[in-house]
Amino acid sequence: MRTLIALCFLAFVAGASADCGVCKTMKWGVCDGPPCACTLVLGVGNKQIVDCNNLIPKCFLMKAEMHRARTNQSTRSIGGKPVETAFVDNDGIYDPVCDANGGFKAVQCNGTETCWCVNSAGVRRSDKGDKNIKCEPVETYWVRLQLTHNATSSIPTTEHVKIAVENVLLQRYSLQKTFVKKVEYDPDARMIVVDLEKPKGDRSVDLPLVGYYMEKDVKVLPLFKDPAPFKLTTASTDVPLNNILVYYVDEVAPTFTMKALTGGVIAVIVVVVLAVVIGLLVLFFLRRREQAQYNKTQGREMEPMS
Ligand SMILES: *[C@@H]1O[C@H](CO)[C@@H](O)[C@H](O)[C@H]1NC(C)=O
């Protein structure tokens, strides 16, 4: 009887630790129990419960990364547009405000007085403004991954590259093939362009999150706990990826103002407008003086008559 209890206990401990040992989808995640729960530290005294069977929301990831950078823990070191309204993330990381599910709040300020609007990928989609900036939540429904690679032992076919990309997206990031709209391959440029797209209005899948995990994998800073390295393996050869650029296309076009219309251009416009206004004023006063002069002479001529 005693051995039975001991065995049950051992089995329970073994089961618990097997289920609760690691956070597969986030190397900084910590799983503890019983009852087993996995958490990610987002800030001082801010432990977020996360689901380590799925990709962790990007907003939580960014927050954790900012916290680690601030507390000197190890963290990140390091085609063309699909459509005219597509844009890239030039700002990089900031300390985001997340909603309860790990979504990005539409307004982000990075803990300062300067704020801006972001899309569902947390990427800035407006000019920077003050704290009163008004933003609507906007979904990113199309992500273009522009990948480049090093020399391969043989040149794979576009079809083989496409299958390899679809497989890695499914196996590593659990992304269904239906969302892989297009894979193009240029062997001379050693470039692979992958379009991940969902119907507008679809909220079932977070495509930029897949892009984010892949970005980290290509830059050899994987977010996964699993030491299995990221690899793109075609039927004929391994394709060693060396860089990735991510374009975002939102359901509503971003509202950046023309970048050219800054500094010098604005100064020139101000000077021209001022010159025109002064010219008009001078003309106006000259006319009035002429009018006054005319009235005076008229008045003098009238005098003897009265
Ligand atoms: C956010 O603030 C941190 C400093 O706390 C800074 O390093 C980072 O560049 C800022 N990011 C943006 C996008 O402004």
PDBQT file of the ligand as one rigid body, heavy atoms in Angstrom, charges set to zero:
ROOT
HETATM    1  C1  LIG A 401      11.437  54.114 -25.716  1.00  0.00    +0.000 C 
HETATM    2  O1  LIG A 401      12.178  54.542 -24.601  1.00  0.00    +0.000 OA
HETATM    3  C2  LIG A 401      13.433  53.900 -24.429  1.00  0.00    +0.000 C 
HETATM    4  C3  LIG A 401      14.048  54.445 -23.177  1.00  0.00    +0.000 C 
HETATM    5  O2  LIG A 401      13.262  54.149 -22.074  1.00  0.00    +0.000 OA
HETATM    6  C4  LIG A 401      14.306  54.141 -25.644  1.00  0.00    +0.000 C 
HETATM    7  O3  LIG A 401      15.526  53.438 -25.523  1.00  0.00    +0.000 OA
HETATM    8  C5  LIG A 401      13.582  53.683 -26.888  1.00  0.00    +0.000 C 
HETATM    9  O4  LIG A 401      14.353  54.014 -28.032  1.00  0.00    +0.000 OA
HETATM   10  C6  LIG A 401      12.228  54.347 -26.989  1.00  0.00    +0.000 C 
HETATM   11  N1  LIG A 401      11.535  53.834 -28.153  1.00  0.00    +0.000 N 
HETATM   12  C7  LIG A 401      10.812  54.606 -28.995  1.00  0.00    +0.000 C 
HETATM   13  C8  LIG A 401      10.214  53.909 -30.156  1.00  0.00    +0.000 C 
HETATM   14  O5  LIG A 401      10.634  55.796 -28.830  1.00  0.00    +0.000 OA
ENDROOT
TORSDOF 0
